[in-house]
Amino acid sequence: MITPELREYAETPDRFAPIPDGASVTREDDGRICIVQGAIWASISGANFDEAELDDVLAHVHERIAPDKRQTWWIAPSARPPNLVALLQDRGFVLAADGPEVRAMVLTSPPPEAPAGIEVRRIETFDDFLAGRDVQWEAFDVPQERRELQQQHLRSDYEESMRHEVPVGFLAFLDGRPAATGLAIPSPRGVFLIAGSTASWARGRGAYRALVRARWDYAVELGTPALVTEALVDTSYPILQRLGFTEVCTIWRLEETREA
């Protein structure tokens, strides 16, 4: 059963994800807009304001986010004003190149067991952390310039994740090689899945399914047996449907480029 609280979590996860004290990730939510940002990225969601306030909200966002960060707006069905996508496009925003349309999805019953021959373990060493990032970069075809930006923060990101236990990383091995990776962000409402990716050579062999099962078991271990994620339409969405996830809504992703 998908409760109203779980549906709300699926639609606006940034509002409910825990932000540990002292973390490099911060959140500011004034009720009109929720801003979560890290060293090189920013996520803007939960829009709830009148159309006449748009310029004021944009100024608020610009004051708080450095122009060189990658800035993505997540526009859910509950967003106000209801024509926010069109309003932002009129101001020069563009659909996110790496997936403008995602589906918020929820799982509240156990997914299939992991296929035989696939080992999944939590990322607890820097070597596994680096292996997971390499899989992610290859799977998402991350441009070299963005990889170089991320490389500057790999050690600090790893140490912070170990210190705060957020996010929790998982790495799947096939034939002894790192084959797939994914992250889990725990919350009282369930576990939010992000960054699930499989190396091209390992696709179709169940590694992604094994990662979903491992993170389900993690959610059960925490006493919050529910998974929430935002799936790309052409990649993870059909897989998650087969694993029992239920679609909650469509979310549109827009990006703004600002000069530093």
C-alpha positions as CSV (number, residue, x, y, z in Angstrom):
1,M,0.0,0.0,0.0
2,I,1.3,3.4,-0.9
3,T,0.4,5.8,1.9
4,P,0.0,9.6,1.4
5,E,3.3,10.1,3.2
6,L,5.1,7.7,0.9
7,R,3.6,9.3,-2.2
8,E,4.7,12.7,-0.9
9,Y,8.2,11.3,-0.3
10,A,8.4,9.9,-3.8
11,E,7.4,13.2,-5.4
12,T,9.7,15.5,-3.3
13,P,12.4,13.3,-1.8
14,D,14.7,16.3,-1.2
15,R,12.4,17.6,1.5
16,F,12.6,14.4,3.6
17,A,16.1,13.0,3.0
18,P,18.3,13.4,6.1
19,I,21.1,16.0,6.0
20,P,23.6,15.2,8.7
21,D,25.1,18.0,10.8
22,G,28.5,18.9,9.4
23,A,27.9,17.4,6.0
24,S,29.0,19.2,2.8
25,V,25.4,18.8,1.5
26,T,23.0,21.5,2.7
27,R,19.3,22.1,2.5
28,E,17.3,25.3,2.7
29,D,13.5,25.1,2.4
30,D,11.5,28.2,2.9
31,G,8.2,26.6,1.9
32,R,8.2,28.1,-1.5
33,I,11.2,26.2,-2.8
34,C,13.6,23.5,-1.5
35,I,17.3,23.8,-2.3
36,V,19.7,21.0,-1.7
37,Q,23.3,21.5,-2.9
38,G,26.7,19.9,-2.7
39,A,30.1,21.1,-3.9
40,I,29.4,21.1,-7.6
41,W,25.7,20.5,-8.0
42,A,22.3,21.9,-6.8
43,S,18.8,20.4,-6.8
44,I,15.8,22.7,-6.7
45,S,12.4,21.1,-6.0
46,G,9.1,21.4,-4.1
47,A,7.9,24.6,-5.9
48,N,5.0,26.1,-4.1
49,F,4.4,29.8,-4.9
50,D,2.2,32.1,-7.0
51,E,3.2,32.9,-10.6
52,A,3.8,36.5,-9.6
53,E,6.5,35.4,-7.2
54,L,8.6,33.7,-9.8
55,D,11.2,36.4,-10.3
56,D,11.6,36.7,-6.5
57,V,12.0,33.0,-6.2
58,L,14.6,32.9,-9.0
59,A,16.5,35.7,-7.3
60,H,16.4,33.7,-4.0
61,V,17.8,30.6,-5.7
62,H,20.5,32.6,-7.5
63,E,21.6,34.2,-4.2
64,R,22.2,30.8,-2.7
65,I,23.7,28.8,-5.5
66,A,27.0,29.6,-7.1
67,P,26.6,30.0,-10.9
68,D,29.3,27.4,-11.7
69,K,27.3,24.6,-10.1
70,R,25.1,22.3,-12.2
71,Q,21.6,23.4,-11.3
72,T,18.6,21.1,-11.9
73,W,15.0,21.9,-11.2
74,W,12.6,19.0,-10.5
75,I,9.0,19.9,-11.4
76,A,6.4,17.5,-10.0
77,P,2.7,17.5,-10.6
78,S,2.0,19.2,-7.3
79,A,4.3,22.1,-8.2
80,R,2.8,25.6,-8.1
81,P,2.4,27.5,-10.4
82,P,1.1,24.6,-12.5
83,N,2.7,26.0,-15.7
84,L,6.1,26.3,-14.1
85,V,7.9,24.2,-16.8
86,A,6.7,26.6,-19.5
87,L,7.5,29.7,-17.4
88,L,11.1,28.5,-16.7
89,Q,11.6,27.6,-20.4
90,D,10.5,31.2,-21.3
91,R,13.4,32.4,-19.1
92,G,16.0,30.2,-20.9
93,F,15.9,27.0,-18.9
94,V,16.3,23.8,-21.0
95,L,15.3,20.2,-20.5
96,A,18.0,18.2,-18.8
97,A,20.1,16.6,-21.5
98,D,20.6,13.4,-19.4
99,G,16.9,12.7,-19.0
100,P,14.2,15.4,-18.9
101,E,11.5,13.1,-17.8
102,V,11.6,10.7,-14.9
103,R,9.0,8.6,-13.1
104,A,8.7,8.6,-9.4
105,M,8.3,5.0,-8.3
106,V,7.6,3.2,-5.0
107,L,8.1,-0.4,-3.9
108,T,6.4,-1.8,-0.7
109,S,6.8,-5.5,-1.1
110,P,10.0,-7.7,-1.5
111,P,11.6,-7.6,-5.0
112,P,12.9,-10.9,-6.5
113,E,16.0,-12.4,-5.0
114,A,19.4,-11.6,-6.5
115,P,20.4,-14.0,-9.4
116,A,23.0,-16.7,-8.6
117,G,26.6,-15.7,-9.2
118,I,26.3,-12.0,-8.3
119,E,27.9,-10.7,-5.1
120,V,26.7,-7.4,-3.7
121,R,28.4,-5.7,-0.8
122,R,28.2,-2.3,0.9
123,I,31.0,0.1,-0.1
124,E,33.2,0.4,2.9
125,T,36.7,0.9,1.3
126,F,38.0,3.7,-0.8
127,D,39.0,1.2,-3.5
128,D,35.3,0.0,-3.8
129,F,34.2,3.6,-3.7
130,L,36.4,4.4,-6.7
131,A,35.3,1.2,-8.5
132,G,31.7,2.2,-8.1
133,R,32.3,5.7,-9.4
134,D,34.1,4.3,-12.4
135,V,31.1,2.1,-13.2
136,Q,28.8,5.0,-12.8
137,W,30.8,7.3,-15.1
138,E,30.9,4.6,-17.8
139,A,27.3,3.7,-17.5
140,F,26.1,7.3,-17.7
141,D,28.7,8.3,-20.2
142,V,29.8,11.2,-18.0
143,P,31.8,13.9,-19.9
144,Q,35.5,14.1,-19.1
145,E,35.2,17.7,-17.8
146,R,32.5,16.6,-15.3
147,R,34.6,13.6,-14.2
148,E,37.5,15.9,-13.5
149,L,35.3,18.1,-11.4
150,Q,34.1,15.1,-9.4
151,Q,37.7,13.7,-9.0
152,Q,38.6,16.7,-6.9
153,H,36.1,15.6,-4.3
154,L,36.3,11.8,-4.4
155,R,38.3,11.4,-1.2
156,S,36.3,13.9,0.8
157,D,33.0,12.4,-0.5
158,Y,34.1,8.9,0.5
159,E,35.2,10.0,4.0
160,E,32.0,11.9,4.6
161,S,29.8,9.0,3.5
162,M,31.7,6.7,5.9
163,R,31.5,9.3,8.8
164,H,27.7,10.0,8.4
165,E,26.6,6.7,6.8
166,V,24.7,8.8,4.2
167,P,24.6,7.9,1.4
168,V,25.2,4.1,1.7
169,G,26.9,2.7,-1.4
170,F,26.5,-0.8,-2.8
171,L,28.7,-2.5,-5.4
172,A,27.7,-5.6,-7.4
173,F,30.3,-8.0,-8.7
174,L,30.0,-10.3,-11.7
175,D,32.8,-12.7,-12.6
176,G,34.8,-11.0,-10.0
177,R,34.6,-7.6,-11.6
178,P,32.7,-4.5,-10.4
179,A,29.6,-4.7,-12.6
180,A,27.0,-2.3,-11.1
181,T,26.6,0.2,-8.3
182,G,23.9,2.2,-6.5
183,L,23.3,4.4,-3.5
184,A,20.7,4.4,-0.7
185,I,19.6,7.3,1.3
186,P,17.7,6.2,4.5
187,S,14.8,8.2,6.0
188,P,12.0,7.4,8.4
189,R,9.6,7.1,5.3
190,G,11.8,4.6,3.5
191,V,15.0,4.3,1.5
192,F,15.6,6.6,-1.5
193,L,17.5,4.9,-4.3
194,I,19.8,7.0,-6.5
195,A,22.7,6.6,-9.0
196,G,21.8,3.0,-10.0
197,S,24.0,2.1,-12.9
198,T,25.4,-1.0,-14.7
199,A,28.5,-1.3,-16.8
200,S,27.7,-1.9,-20.4
201,W,29.4,-5.3,-20.5
202,A,27.3,-6.6,-17.6
203,R,23.9,-5.5,-18.7
204,G,21.1,-8.0,-18.9
205,R,22.7,-10.4,-16.4
206,G,20.8,-9.3,-13.2
207,A,23.3,-7.0,-11.5
208,Y,20.8,-4.1,-11.3
209,R,18.2,-6.4,-9.9
210,A,20.7,-7.7,-7.3
211,L,21.3,-4.1,-6.2
212,V,17.6,-3.4,-5.8
213,R,17.3,-6.5,-3.6
214,A,20.3,-5.5,-1.5
215,R,18.8,-2.1,-0.8
216,W,15.4,-3.6,0.0
217,D,17.1,-5.8,2.6
218,Y,18.8,-2.7,3.9
219,A,15.4,-0.9,4.2
220,V,14.0,-3.9,6.1
221,E,17.1,-3.9,8.4
222,L,16.3,-0.3,9.2
223,G,12.6,-1.0,9.9
224,T,11.4,1.1,7.0
225,P,10.4,-1.5,4.3
226,A,9.8,0.8,1.3
227,L,11.9,1.9,-1.6
228,V,11.5,5.2,-3.5
229,T,13.3,6.2,-6.7
230,E,13.1,8.4,-9.7
231,A,13.6,6.3,-12.9
232,L,14.7,7.4,-16.3
233,V,12.0,6.4,-18.8
234,D,14.2,4.6,-21.3
235,T,16.5,2.8,-18.9
236,S,15.6,1.9,-15.3
237,Y,11.9,2.4,-15.6
238,P,10.9,-0.8,-17.4
239,I,13.3,-2.8,-15.2
240,L,11.7,-1.4,-12.0
241,Q,8.3,-2.1,-13.3
242,R,9.2,-5.8,-13.7
243,L,10.6,-5.8,-10.1
244,G,7.2,-4.6,-8.7
245,F,7.6,-0.9,-8.4
246,T,4.5,1.2,-8.8
247,E,4.6,4.5,-10.7
248,V,3.5,7.5,-8.6
249,C,3.9,10.4,-11.0
250,T,6.1,12.0,-13.8
251,I,8.7,14.6,-12.9
252,W,10.3,17.0,-15.4
253,R,13.9,18.1,-15.0
254,L,15.1,21.4,-16.2
255,E,18.5,23.0,-16.1
256,E,19.7,26.6,-15.9
257,T,23.1,27.7,-17.1
258,R,24.4,30.9,-15.5
259,E,27.6,32.8,-16.2
260,A,30.1,32.9,-13.3
